[in-house]
Amino acid sequence: MDRSRGAGSAAARAAEGAGDERPHGGTDRSRRPTLRRAVVLGGGFAGMLTASVLARHAEQVVVLDRDRLPAGPVARAGLPQARHGHLLMASGAASLEALLPGLTDALTAAGARRLALPGDLVTLTPHGWLPRIGEASHGWCLSRDLLDWIVRARVLADPAIELHQGVHGEGLVGEARRVTGVRLRGGAWPDEHELPADLVVDATGRGSRAPDWLAGLGLPEVAQERVDCGLVYATLLVRAPDGAAAFPSVSIRSGPGAGPDRAGVIFPIEDGRWLVTLSATRGAEAPRDEAEFHAFARALPHPLIADLLPLCEPLDRVRRYGNTADRRRRYDRLRRWPAGFAVVGDAVAHTNPAYGHGLSVAAAGVLALARALERRGADDGRVTGEVQRAVHRATRAAWSLATGQDVLYPEVAGARPTRGDRARARLGERLQAVAVRADGTGGDADAVLGALVRLGTLEGRPADLARPAAVRALLRGPAPEVLPGREPPLTEGELALLGESAGRLRDGARGRAV
């Protein structure tokens, strides 16, 4: 059993403080637990959140992870995507606060950057730069290592929860009607061992073997959906330039069209660092080393990222990642579902990381689990089927947004765009073209920009784009006599960071046609 949490630095102090408040899912001593033991497979983000929920219903919660989890905000072996940028959307932060109250304060205290959207984001679309007007929504930029560590420290402070590391789940114990435990190997159990449990939750992520395990119990094959635009991305961790503490996040993207998409993003994270990510869909090549990284950035639709890179100090080598396909397992479609077993997080669905929805969807799914257990009771044999349907509902918005875009790229695998997809894409392009005209005066274009931002952060709904102001702006369309700004909407202070490159940007901004 391991409860180590690390010490030192602002991040360590924040992790220590993160245990001060009782989590929503933590043990409630005023209630009698209805389960003797619950087991969580996977000690990552979704797994730890799940453990915090189950501790409210079980005398003992056992978390099993195949890795040795670090005692601080550093990379773990089994999570290669952790070295790349992560954004916790406002919707995900709300779910996280419901599960672990006060956690976003702990993240901020540890150095996570809260971004007002679109105010703290410099975004180039195929139609021009989005205006940086106020805050329609928000998100937190931070390293995945820091997020996982602070969540883990908070959850493991609960004495009802214990962590066993270096343990592999080998299968389920039980039959088609009910799971009664898990088969495992490793750690304290060098030989295969059966661990009895009243409830088993799979939070093992993208490599989950739950479909095979369910088939082994006699359940039907689980339908799976996949859309793969072939995105590969490369990330370089850098020390940000002096004076860049408040510099905005940057996103430059060509978007789907006749050729492959090339994009670049700057994620400002804790400790004065940036994660700079460059990506390419099928037909283009993401960079493999620093020389290629700089050349790729220079070839983007705008050189802003390329101009910023020489001002930064590299802190790591270029890291590539290509497991970016949208995948969803349709557990909700099984007519029979075993009592005592549930699946959450990326083990159910994960979308292209380029959209930044993964953490928020995982947190929403665990919150759905928490609410189902509260509503029915953890000992109700029907609750796990309800959980799977609720977790599926939590994936819908992100799945629709990601696949609706990814299916449009050339040579996409797993699906082909329908007439409806193409019609929605044309509508999206028109909305984006209207949004770049927003001016902060409260007009119809401002309403479109706000609705698009909230939709992208999973706070809004497509129905918001049917409101009168948005409809008027959509019908009117972009004003043909106004051209999008040729240069990014940076303040004078932000331009000063760029040194010699700032003059060119100022000249370009003066050259905008009005």
BELCORSUL-V737232 format. One record per residue. N is the residue number from 1. RES is the residue in one small letter. PHI is phi as a letter, one per 40 degrees, with the letter a starting at -180 (999 if undefined). OMEGA is omega in degrees with one decimal (* if undefined). D_FIRST is the distance of its C-alpha to the first C-alpha in Angstrom with 1 decimal. Layout:
# BELCORSUL-V737232
n & res & phi & omega & d_first
N & RES & PHI & OMEGA & D_FIRST
N & RES & PHI & OMEGA & D_FIRST
This chain:
# BELCORSUL-V737232
n & res & phi & omega & d_first
1 & m & 999 & -173.7 & 0.0
2 & d & b & 176.7 & 3.8
3 & r & b & -176.8 & 6.9
4 & s & c & -175.1 & 9.5
5 & r & b & 178.0 & 12.8
6 & g & g & -179.5 & 15.6
7 & a & a & -179.7 & 19.0
8 & g & g & 171.0 & 22.7
9 & s & f & 177.8 & 25.2
10 & a & c & 179.6 & 26.3
11 & a & c & 179.3 & 23.5
12 & a & c & 179.1 & 20.9
13 & r & c & 178.5 & 22.9
14 & a & c & 178.7 & 23.1
15 & a & c & 177.5 & 19.3
16 & e & c & -178.9 & 19.0
17 & g & c & -177.0 & 21.8
18 & a & c & -179.8 & 20.5
19 & g & c & -172.9 & 18.4
20 & d & c & -177.0 & 21.6
21 & e & b & 178.2 & 22.8
22 & r & c & 175.9 & 21.6
23 & p & c & 174.7 & 21.1
24 & h & d & -177.6 & 23.4
25 & g & c & -178.4 & 20.5
26 & g & c & -176.6 & 18.4
27 & t & c & 175.6 & 18.4
28 & d & c & -174.5 & 22.1
29 & r & c & 178.3 & 22.3
30 & s & c & -179.6 & 26.0
31 & r & b & 177.3 & 25.4
32 & r & c & 179.5 & 24.3
33 & p & d & -179.3 & 21.7
34 & t & c & 178.7 & 23.4
35 & l & b & 176.5 & 20.5
36 & r & c & -178.6 & 18.1
37 & r & b & 170.1 & 15.5
38 & a & b & -179.5 & 15.5
39 & v & b & 174.7 & 13.9
40 & v & b & 175.8 & 14.2
41 & l & c & -178.7 & 14.8
42 & g & h & -178.7 & 14.6
43 & g & b & 176.9 & 12.8
44 & g & c & -176.2 & 16.1
45 & f & d & -178.8 & 18.6
46 & a & c & -179.0 & 19.5
47 & g & c & 179.5 & 16.1
48 & m & c & 176.0 & 14.8
49 & l & c & 178.9 & 18.1
50 & t & c & 178.6 & 17.9
51 & a & c & 179.5 & 14.7
52 & s & c & 177.5 & 16.5
53 & v & c & -175.0 & 19.4
54 & l & c & 178.7 & 17.8
55 & a & c & 175.9 & 16.2
56 & r & c & -172.3 & 19.9
57 & h & b & -173.8 & 20.6
58 & a & b & 175.5 & 17.7
59 & e & c & -177.8 & 16.2
60 & q & b & 174.4 & 12.7
61 & v & b & -179.4 & 11.8
62 & v & b & 177.0 & 9.4
63 & v & b & -179.0 & 9.6
64 & l & b & 177.6 & 10.0
65 & d & b & -177.3 & 11.4
66 & r & c & -178.4 & 13.4
67 & d & c & 164.1 & 13.4
68 & r & c & -174.8 & 11.5
69 & l & c & -176.0 & 11.8
70 & p & c & 179.8 & 13.9
71 & a & c & -179.6 & 13.4
72 & g & i & -177.7 & 16.9
73 & p & c & 178.6 & 19.6
74 & v & b & -173.4 & 20.2
75 & a & c & 172.7 & 20.6
76 & r & b & -171.3 & 18.0
77 & a & c & -171.5 & 19.4
78 & g & c & -177.4 & 19.5
79 & l & b & -175.9 & 21.3
80 & p & c & -179.9 & 24.8
81 & q & c & -179.5 & 26.4
82 & a & c & -178.7 & 24.3
83 & r & c & -177.8 & 26.9
84 & h & b & -173.3 & 29.6
85 & g & c & 175.7 & 30.9
86 & h & b & 177.8 & 29.3
87 & l & b & 174.4 & 31.1
88 & l & c & -177.5 & 29.6
89 & m & c & 178.7 & 32.7
90 & a & d & 179.5 & 33.9
91 & s & c & 178.2 & 33.2
92 & g & c & 177.5 & 29.6
93 & a & c & 177.8 & 29.3
94 & a & c & 176.8 & 30.7
95 & s & c & -179.7 & 28.2
96 & l & c & 178.6 & 25.4
97 & e & c & 177.8 & 26.9
98 & a & c & -179.1 & 27.3
99 & l & c & -176.7 & 23.6
100 & l & b & -175.3 & 22.4
101 & p & d & 178.5 & 25.4
102 & g & g & -174.5 & 26.2
103 & l & c & 179.9 & 24.1
104 & t & c & 173.7 & 27.3
105 & d & c & 178.3 & 28.3
106 & a & c & 178.4 & 25.0
107 & l & c & 179.1 & 25.8
108 & t & c & 179.0 & 29.3
109 & a & c & 179.9 & 28.3
110 & a & c & 175.5 & 26.2
111 & g & h & 176.6 & 29.4
112 & a & d & -177.2 & 29.4
113 & r & c & 175.2 & 33.0
114 & r & c & -178.4 & 34.5
115 & l & b & 169.0 & 37.4
116 & a & c & -178.2 & 40.3
117 & l & b & 10.8 & 41.6
118 & p & c & -171.9 & 44.2
119 & g & d & -177.7 & 45.0
120 & d & b & -178.6 & 42.4
121 & l & b & 175.8 & 42.7
122 & v & c & -170.0 & 45.6
123 & t & b & 173.2 & 46.0
124 & l & c & 175.1 & 48.6
125 & t & b & 175.6 & 49.5
126 & p & c & -178.8 & 52.3
127 & h & b & 180.0 & 54.5
128 & g & h & -179.2 & 53.8
129 & w & c & 174.0 & 51.5
130 & l & c & 177.4 & 50.0
131 & p & c & 177.5 & 51.1
132 & r & c & -172.6 & 48.6
133 & i & b & 169.4 & 49.5
134 & g & g & -174.6 & 47.3
135 & e & b & 173.3 & 44.1
136 & a & c & 176.2 & 44.1
137 & s & a & 179.7 & 40.3
138 & h & a & 177.1 & 37.5
139 & g & a & 177.9 & 34.2
140 & w & b & 173.5 & 31.6
141 & c & b & 178.2 & 31.4
142 & l & a & 176.5 & 28.3
143 & s & c & 176.9 & 26.1
144 & r & c & 179.7 & 23.6
145 & d & c & 179.9 & 21.1
146 & l & c & -179.5 & 21.8
147 & l & d & -178.1 & 21.6
148 & d & c & -177.7 & 18.3
149 & w & c & -178.2 & 16.7
150 & i & c & 176.2 & 18.4
151 & v & c & -178.2 & 17.5
152 & r & c & 179.7 & 13.8
153 & a & c & -179.5 & 14.0
154 & r & c & -175.1 & 15.9
155 & v & c & -176.9 & 13.9
156 & l & c & 172.7 & 10.5
157 & a & c & 178.7 & 12.7
158 & d & c & -176.7 & 13.1
159 & p & c & 178.6 & 11.3
160 & a & c & -173.1 & 11.9
161 & i & b & 175.5 & 9.6
162 & e & b & -177.3 & 5.9
163 & l & b & 173.0 & 5.3
164 & h & b & -173.8 & 5.2
165 & q & b & -178.7 & 7.7
166 & g & g & -176.4 & 10.9
167 & v & b & 179.5 & 11.5
168 & h & b & 171.2 & 15.1
169 & g & c & -176.8 & 16.6
170 & e & b & -178.9 & 19.7
171 & g & i & -179.1 & 21.5
172 & l & b & 173.6 & 22.0
173 & v & b & 179.2 & 22.8
174 & g & h & 177.8 & 25.9
175 & e & a & -169.1 & 29.3
176 & a & c & -177.0 & 31.3
177 & r & c & -177.0 & 31.4
178 & r & a & 171.9 & 27.8
179 & v & c & -176.4 & 24.3
180 & t & b & 178.8 & 22.3
181 & g & i & -177.2 & 19.1
182 & v & b & 172.4 & 17.9
183 & r & c & -174.9 & 18.2
184 & l & a & 178.7 & 15.5
185 & r & a & 176.2 & 15.1
186 & g & h & 179.8 & 12.8
187 & g & g & -179.8 & 9.5
188 & a & c & -177.1 & 9.1
189 & w & b & -177.3 & 12.4
190 & p & c & 174.1 & 15.0
191 & d & c & -178.6 & 17.7
192 & e & d & -172.8 & 18.3
193 & h & b & 174.6 & 16.7
194 & e & b & 179.1 & 17.7
195 & l & b & -179.7 & 15.2
196 & p & c & 178.5 & 17.5
197 & a & a & 174.6 & 17.5
198 & d & c & 179.2 & 20.3
199 & l & a & 176.7 & 19.8
200 & v & b & 177.7 & 18.5
201 & v & b & 178.1 & 19.0
202 & d & c & 174.2 & 19.5
203 & a & b & -174.3 & 19.0
204 & t & c & 172.6 & 19.0
205 & g & g & -170.5 & 22.1
206 & r & c & -179.8 & 25.3
207 & g & c & -177.7 & 24.2
208 & s & d & 177.8 & 23.4
209 & r & b & -177.0 & 24.6
210 & a & d & 178.5 & 25.1
211 & p & d & 178.5 & 28.9
212 & d & c & 179.9 & 28.7
213 & w & c & 178.4 & 26.2
214 & l & c & 176.9 & 28.6
215 & a & c & 178.5 & 31.5
216 & g & c & 176.1 & 29.9
217 & l & c & 179.3 & 30.0
218 & g & g & 178.3 & 33.7
219 & l & c & -178.8 & 33.7
220 & p & c & 176.5 & 36.2
221 & e & c & 179.7 & 35.6
222 & v & c & 177.0 & 34.1
223 & a & c & 179.8 & 36.7
224 & q & b & 178.7 & 35.6
225 & e & b & -177.3 & 37.4
226 & r & a & 172.0 & 37.6
227 & v & b & -173.7 & 39.7
228 & d & b & 178.7 & 39.5
229 & c & c & 176.0 & 41.7
230 & g & g & -177.8 & 40.5
231 & l & c & 169.9 & 39.1
232 & v & b & 178.4 & 37.6
233 & y & b & -177.1 & 36.5
234 & a & b & -175.6 & 36.1
235 & t & b & 174.8 & 34.5
236 & l & b & 175.3 & 35.1
237 & l & c & -176.5 & 33.1
238 & v & b & 167.6 & 35.7
239 & r & c & -178.0 & 36.3
240 & a & c & 178.3 & 38.6
241 & p & c & 174.7 & 42.1
242 & d & d & 178.7 & 43.0
243 & g & g & -175.4 & 43.9
244 & a & b & -174.7 & 42.0
245 & a & d & -178.5 & 39.5
246 & a & b & -178.8 & 41.2
247 & f & c & -175.7 & 42.4
248 & p & c & 168.3 & 41.9
249 & s & c & -176.6 & 39.9
250 & v & b & 176.4 & 42.3
251 & s & b & 179.0 & 42.6
252 & i & b & -174.3 & 45.4
253 & r & a & 177.5 & 45.9
254 & s & c & 178.5 & 48.8
255 & g & g & -178.8 & 47.7
256 & p & c & -179.9 & 48.6
257 & g & a & -177.0 & 52.1
258 & a & c & -177.1 & 54.2
259 & g & b & -180.0 & 51.9
260 & p & c & 179.2 & 48.3
261 & d & c & 172.5 & 46.4
262 & r & b & -174.8 & 45.5
263 & a & a & 175.7 & 43.5
264 & g & a & -179.4 & 41.9
265 & v & b & 170.6 & 39.5
266 & i & b & 176.3 & 38.4
267 & f & b & 174.5 & 35.1
268 & p & c & -177.4 & 35.0
269 & i & b & -174.3 & 31.4
270 & e & c & 174.1 & 29.9
271 & d & g & 174.4 & 31.0
272 & g & g & -178.8 & 34.5
273 & r & b & 171.8 & 33.6
274 & w & b & 164.2 & 34.9
275 & l & b & 179.8 & 33.7
276 & v & b & -175.7 & 36.9
277 & t & b & 175.4 & 36.9
278 & l & b & -174.5 & 39.8
279 & s & b & 179.4 & 40.0
280 & a & a & 175.1 & 42.5
281 & t & c & -175.7 & 43.0
282 & r & d & -177.6 & 44.4
283 & g & h & 174.2 & 47.6
284 & a & b & -174.1 & 46.5
285 & e & b & 174.5 & 44.2
286 & a & c & -175.8 & 41.4
287 & p & c & -178.4 & 41.5
288 & r & b & -179.9 & 39.6
289 & d & a & -174.2 & 40.3
290 & e & c & -179.6 & 41.5
291 & a & c & 177.5 & 45.2
292 & e & c & -179.1 & 44.8
293 & f & c & 179.8 & 42.6
294 & h & c & 179.8 & 45.5
295 & a & c & 179.0 & 48.1
296 & f & c & 180.0 & 46.3
297 & a & c & -179.3 & 45.9
298 & r & c & -177.8 & 49.6
299 & a & c & 177.4 & 50.6
300 & l & c & -178.5 & 48.9
301 & p & d & 174.1 & 51.4
302 & h & a & -174.1 & 51.3
303 & p & c & -174.9 & 50.5
304 & l & d & -179.7 & 48.6
305 & i & c & 178.4 & 45.2
306 & a & c & 178.6 & 47.2
307 & d & c & -178.5 & 48.8
308 & l & c & -174.1 & 45.6
309 & l & d & -178.6 & 43.7
310 & p & c & 179.8 & 45.9
311 & l & c & -175.2 & 45.1
312 & c & b & 175.8 & 41.4
313 & e & b & 178.2 & 39.4
314 & p & c & -179.7 & 37.3
315 & l & b & -177.6 & 33.7
316 & d & a & 173.1 & 32.6
317 & r & c & 176.1 & 34.3
318 & v & c & 179.5 & 35.3
319 & r & b & 179.7 & 32.5
320 & r & b & 178.6 & 33.7
321 & y & a & -175.7 & 32.2
322 & g & b & 180.0 & 34.0
323 & n & c & -168.4 & 31.8
324 & t & b & -178.8 & 33.6
325 & a & c & 171.3 & 35.3
326 & d & c & -179.7 & 35.1
327 & r & b & 178.2 & 33.4
328 & r & a & 177.2 & 33.0
329 & r & c & -171.7 & 32.0
330 & r & c & 175.4 & 34.1
331 & y & c & -178.6 & 31.9
332 & d & c & -178.0 & 34.1
333 & r & c & 179.2 & 37.1
334 & l & c & -179.2 & 35.7
335 & r & c & 175.7 & 37.9
336 & r & b & 177.7 & 35.2
337 & w & b & -175.2 & 31.6
338 & p & c & 169.5 & 29.0
339 & a & c & 175.6 & 27.6
340 & g & g & -179.7 & 23.9
341 & f & a & 176.2 & 23.4
342 & a & a & 179.5 & 23.8
343 & v & b & -178.4 & 23.7
344 & v & b & 173.0 & 23.5
345 & g & g & -178.2 & 23.9
346 & d & c & 176.4 & 25.3
347 & a & c & 175.3 & 24.7
348 & v & c & -176.4 & 27.7
349 & a & a & 170.0 & 29.8
350 & h & a & -177.2 & 30.0
351 & t & b & 179.0 & 33.2
352 & n & d & -177.1 & 34.7
353 & p & c & -178.4 & 32.7
354 & a & c & -177.7 & 36.1
355 & y & c & 172.7 & 36.4
356 & g & g & -174.1 & 33.2
357 & h & b & -169.2 & 32.2
358 & g & d & -178.7 & 28.8
359 & l & c & -176.3 & 26.5
360 & s & c & 179.1 & 29.0
361 & v & c & 178.7 & 29.3
362 & a & c & 179.5 & 25.5
363 & a & c & 178.3 & 25.2
364 & a & c & 178.6 & 28.3
365 & g & c & 178.5 & 27.0
366 & v & c & 175.9 & 23.8
367 & l & c & 175.5 & 26.2
368 & a & c & 174.6 & 28.3
369 & l & d & -178.8 & 25.5
370 & a & d & -177.4 & 24.9
371 & r & c & 178.6 & 28.6
372 & a & c & 179.1 & 29.1
373 & l & c & 177.8 & 26.4
374 & e & c & -175.3 & 28.1
375 & r & c & -174.8 & 31.5
376 & r & c & -171.4 & 31.1
377 & g & g & -174.7 & 28.1
378 & a & c & -178.5 & 24.9
379 & d & c & 176.6 & 26.2
380 & d & c & -176.6 & 29.4
381 & g & c & -178.4 & 29.7
382 & r & c & -170.7 & 31.7
383 & v & c & -175.6 & 29.3
384 & t & c & 173.7 & 27.5
385 & g & c & 176.7 & 30.9
386 & e & c & 177.7 & 31.8
387 & v & d & -177.3 & 28.6
388 & q & c & 177.4 & 29.6
389 & r & c & 179.7 & 33.0
390 & a & c & 177.7 & 31.8
391 & v & c & 176.7 & 29.4
392 & h & c & 179.6 & 32.4
393 & r & d & 179.7 & 34.7
394 & a & c & -179.3 & 32.3
395 & t & c & -165.7 & 33.0
396 & r & c & -174.4 & 36.7
397 & a & c & -179.3 & 38.0
398 & a & c & 179.2 & 36.0
399 & w & c & -179.4 & 36.9
400 & s & c & -179.9 & 40.5
401 & l & c & -176.3 & 40.8
402 & a & c & -176.3 & 39.1
403 & t & c & 177.5 & 40.9
404 & g & c & 176.8 & 44.1
405 & q & c & -173.6 & 44.2
406 & d & c & -177.1 & 42.7
407 & v & c & -177.0 & 45.1
408 & l & c & -176.5 & 48.0
409 & y & c & 177.7 & 47.2
410 & p & c & 175.2 & 49.3
411 & e & g & 176.6 & 47.9
412 & v & c & -179.9 & 45.1
413 & a & b & 174.8 & 43.3
414 & g & g & -178.6 & 42.5
415 & a & a & 174.6 & 45.0
416 & r & b & -178.2 & 48.4
417 & p & c & 176.3 & 49.6
418 & t & c & 174.5 & 51.7
419 & r & d & 178.4 & 54.7
420 & g & c & 177.7 & 52.5
421 & d & c & -178.5 & 50.0
422 & r & c & 177.9 & 52.9
423 & a & c & 178.1 & 54.5
424 & r & c & 177.8 & 51.3
425 & a & c & 177.9 & 51.0
426 & r & c & 177.6 & 54.6
427 & l & c & 179.0 & 53.9
428 & g & c & 178.4 & 50.8
429 & e & c & 179.4 & 53.0
430 & r & c & 177.8 & 55.6
431 & l & c & 179.8 & 53.1
432 & q & c & 178.7 & 51.7
433 & a & c & 175.8 & 55.3
434 & v & c & -174.7 & 56.0
435 & a & c & -178.8 & 52.8
436 & v & c & 178.0 & 53.8
437 & r & c & -179.0 & 56.9
438 & a & d & -176.5 & 55.0
439 & d & b & 177.2 & 56.4
440 & g & g & -178.8 & 54.6
441 & t & c & 179.8 & 57.6
442 & g & g & -179.0 & 56.1
443 & g & c & -176.2 & 58.1
444 & d & c & 179.2 & 57.4
445 & a & c & 176.4 & 55.8
446 & d & c & 179.3 & 53.3
447 & a & c & 178.5 & 52.4
448 & v & c & 179.7 & 51.8
449 & l & d & -180.0 & 49.6
450 & g & c & -179.8 & 47.5
451 & a & c & 178.9 & 47.1
452 & l & c & 178.9 & 46.1
453 & v & c & -178.4 & 43.5
454 & r & c & 176.2 & 42.0
455 & l & c & -178.7 & 42.1
456 & g & c & 178.5 & 40.2
457 & t & c & 176.9 & 37.4
458 & l & g & 174.2 & 37.1
459 & e & c & -176.3 & 38.5
460 & g & c & 179.4 & 42.0
461 & r & b & 176.4 & 43.6
462 & p & d & -180.0 & 46.4
463 & a & c & 178.9 & 48.6
464 & d & c & 179.8 & 48.6
465 & l & c & 176.3 & 50.8
466 & a & c & 177.9 & 53.4
467 & r & c & -172.0 & 54.1
468 & p & d & -177.2 & 57.7
469 & a & c & -179.7 & 57.1
470 & a & c & 179.6 & 55.0
471 & v & c & 178.4 & 57.6
472 & r & c & -179.6 & 60.5
473 & a & c & -179.1 & 58.9
474 & l & c & 179.8 & 58.1
475 & l & c & -179.7 & 61.7
476 & r & c & 179.7 & 63.1
477 & g & g & 178.3 & 60.9
478 & p & c & 178.4 & 60.7
479 & a & c & -173.4 & 63.8
480 & p & c & -177.1 & 65.6
481 & e & c & -179.1 & 67.1
482 & v & b & 178.9 & 63.8
483 & l & c & 176.2 & 61.9
484 & p & c & 177.5 & 58.2
485 & g & d & -178.9 & 57.4
486 & r & c & -176.6 & 57.4
487 & e & b & -173.6 & 55.1
488 & p & c & -179.9 & 51.7
489 & p & c & 179.7 & 51.9
490 & l & b & 175.0 & 50.7
491 & t & c & 177.9 & 51.7
492 & e & c & 178.1 & 53.8
493 & g & c & 178.8 & 50.8
494 & e & c & 177.2 & 48.7
495 & l & c & -178.1 & 51.7
496 & a & c & 179.0 & 52.0
497 & l & c & -173.8 & 48.7
498 & l & c & 177.2 & 50.2
499 & g & g & -175.1 & 53.0
500 & e & c & -178.9 & 55.7
501 & s & c & -176.0 & 54.4
502 & a & c & -179.1 & 54.9
503 & g & c & 179.0 & 58.7
504 & r & c & -179.3 & 58.6
505 & l & c & 178.2 & 56.3
506 & r & c & 179.9 & 58.7
507 & d & c & 178.7 & 61.7
508 & g & c & 180.0 & 60.1
509 & a & c & 178.7 & 59.3
510 & r & c & -177.8 & 62.9
511 & g & c & 179.5 & 64.1
512 & r & c & 176.9 & 62.6
513 & a & c & 179.9 & 65.3
514 & v & b & * & 65.8
